[in-house]
Amino acid sequence: MQHKPIHILIVDDHPMVIEGLKTLLSDDIRVSVKTHFVNGTDTLAFLKNNTVDVILLDVNLPDINGVEMVTKILNLRANIGIIGLSTYSEPSIINQMIKNGVKGYLLKNATADELVNAITQVDDGNFYFGSEVQKILADSVTQESRDLPKLTRREKHILKLIAEGKTTNTIADELFISPLTVETHRRNLMQKLEVSNAASLIKIAVEKKLI
């Protein structure tokens, strides 16, 4: 039994890219390009009264950037699967798109097979990230790990106690060391994490998952 095609909306500010995508997808009976837009405003106006199954969304739009568009689209149509399709390969942008709710991300040099595979996977409720995108994200995690300061076991312990709100004297009593030693560790921690006070020390420790 033949299933109905997956209805696609393309959002990209380059008409040539849109035409190229339509051509790439035209040979596959599993997908059908319903319409396309070159900006965010027209896209959102369309989605107020219409829906599609999957949106191919560029990051760089003339009026609303793609990162914001993800949130705006999902506020209107929570069930639409969004795939970021862009030349942008910065991990920060990809991660923000993921955080805002995209189900997939491809670079514009993706093959037709990879594009259709992404569309079908996302339409089925799965996530799909292109092979190049997966490598970019993996490399960024590795780099972040390299960038983390090296803390000793004692420094990690003291950092945890500071985060629990314990005073220098309490920490000293608990660890059977002098308050001066605790303060030395505290100064070393602030120097390693490049902060100037305890609040910032705790904040960055949580962000970098050091505690």
Long-range contacts (C-beta under 8 A, 24 or more apart in sequence): 2-29, 3-30, 5-29, 5-30, 5-31, 5-32, 6-30, 6-31, 6-32, 6-53, 6-54, 6-119, 6-120, 6-123, 7-32, 7-34, 7-52, 7-53, 7-54, 8-32, 8-33, 8-34, 8-52, 8-53, 8-54, 8-55, 8-56, 8-119, 9-33, 9-34, 9-35, 9-36, 9-37, 9-43, 9-46, 9-52, 9-54, 9-55, 9-56, 10-35, 10-36, 10-37, 10-55, 10-56, 11-36, 11-37, 11-38, 11-39, 11-40, 11-43, 11-55, 11-56, 11-57, 11-58, 11-61, 11-66, 11-69, 12-36, 12-38, 12-56, 12-58, 12-61, 12-85, 13-38, 13-39, 13-58, 13-60, 13-61, 13-62, 14-38, 14-58, 17-58, 17-108, 21-56, 21-85, 21-115, 24-112, 24-115, 25-112, 25-115, 25-116, 27-112, 28-112, 28-116, 30-116, 30-119, 30-120, 31-116, 31-119, 31-120, 38-62, 39-63, 39-64, 40-64, 40-68, 40-69, 40-72, 43-69, 43-73, 44-69, 44-72, 44-73, 44-76, 47-73, 47-76, 47-77, 47-80, 48-76, 51-77, 51-79, 51-80, 52-80, 53-80, 53-81, 53-123, 54-80, 54-81, 54-82, 54-83, 54-119, 54-122, 54-123, 55-80, 55-81, 55-82, 55-83, 56-83, 56-85, 56-119, 57-82, 57-83, 57-84, 57-85, 57-102, 58-84, 58-85, 58-86, 59-84, 59-86, 59-88, 59-93, 59-97, 60-86, 60-87, 60-88, 66-97, 67-93, 67-96, 67-97, 67-100, 68-100, 70-97, 70-100, 70-101, 70-102, 71-100, 71-101, 74-100, 74-101, 81-122, 81-123, 81-125, 82-122, 83-118, 83-119, 83-122, 83-128, 85-110, 85-115, 89-132, 89-133, 89-136, 91-136, 91-137, 91-139, 91-140, 94-133, 94-136, 94-137, 95-137, 95-140, 103-127, 103-128, 104-128, 104-129, 105-129, 105-130, 105-133, 106-130, 106-133, 107-132, 107-133, 148-208, 148-210, 149-192, 149-193, 150-192, 151-189, 151-192, 151-210, 154-185, 155-185, 155-188, 155-189, 155-192, 156-210, 156-211, 158-182, 158-185, 158-186, 158-189, 159-189, 159-201, 159-205, 159-210, 159-211, 160-211, 162-186, 162-189, 162-198, 162-201, 162-202, 163-202, 163-205, 163-206, 163-211
